[in-house]
Amino acid sequence: MRRLSNMGNSEKFRMAKVSSIQRRATQKVLNVNAEVEIGSNAGRVWSLLNEEGTKSVKEIIKRTKFSELEIYLSVGWLAREGKLNFEEQNNEMYLSLK
């Protein structure tokens, strides 16, 4: 591979453009993978609530072993679909299915 300092400007531009395209393609793949993972996690949260009824967010984290971020992304997904009820009790959020 040639050193960057030995390349002409047009060759540097072409390499930068290819690199930019590769970064965008990689980002699209990561976005698709993240969307699939969030949807899958949301399905697991929905199944838990469907099988066991109302749960606190802390209980859901313990049962699913998801990180707090994964739980909130999953809850956001389900909330956007209009599938959740929210209730606050003693400064703790409880979730149930509609």
N, C-alpha and C positions, 0 to 999 in steps of 0.2 A: 504494500500500500504506500502511496506517495505521501510525503509529508505535506502538511497544509502550506508551509512556507514556500514550497517548490511549485505550487499550483498557480495557474493563471486565475484572474478574477472570474471569468466565465465558468471555469471548472469549479471554483469555490461556490459560486452562486447555484450551480446545478446540484452540487452535493448538499447545500443548505436546503434547497427546495425538496429534494428527495427525503432528507432527514425530517423536514416539516411534515411532509405527507405521511411518513411512517409514524410520527408522533400522533397525528390526528387519527390515523387508522387504529393505532394501539389504544388511544383514548376511547374510541367508539367501541372497541371490543370490551374494554374495562367497564364502560357504561352499561353495555348489554349484560355482561356477567353480573354486575352489581344489581341491575334490575331483576334478573332471574333469581339471584340469591335473596333479595329483599322479598320478592313475591313468594318464594319457597318458605322463608321464615314466617311471613305473614300467615301462610297456610298452616304452619305448625301452631302458631298462637291461636288461630281460629279453631283448630281441632281441639286444643286444650280447653278453650272456653266452651266449646260445644259439648265436650265429654264431661267436664267437671263444673261448669257454671262460673259464676262470678269469681274473679281472682284479683288480688292486688298486683300492681306492677312488680313489686318485690317478689311475690310468689311466682309470677310468670318467669322472672329472671332465674329464680332457683330451679324451677321445673324444666325450663328449656335449655339452661346453661348458655343462653345468649348473653352478649355484652349489653350494657345499658343502651348503647347506640343502636345495636341491632334490634332491641325491643322497641325503641322509639321509632325507628324507621318502619318496622312492621306494624306498629300501632297507627302510624300515619297512613300507611297503605290501606289498612282496614277502615280507618276513619274516612278516608277519601272515598271509599266504596260504600260508605254509609252503613257499615256492618256492626258498629260498636255503640254501646251506651257507656257513658262516663259518670262516675259518682265519686265524690270526695268524702272521705270519712276520717276524722282524726288526722288531718294533714297527710293522708295517703290516698292515692288514686286507685280506684277499683274499676275494672272493666268487665263488661258482659256483652253478649251478643244481642242484637235487636231481634 
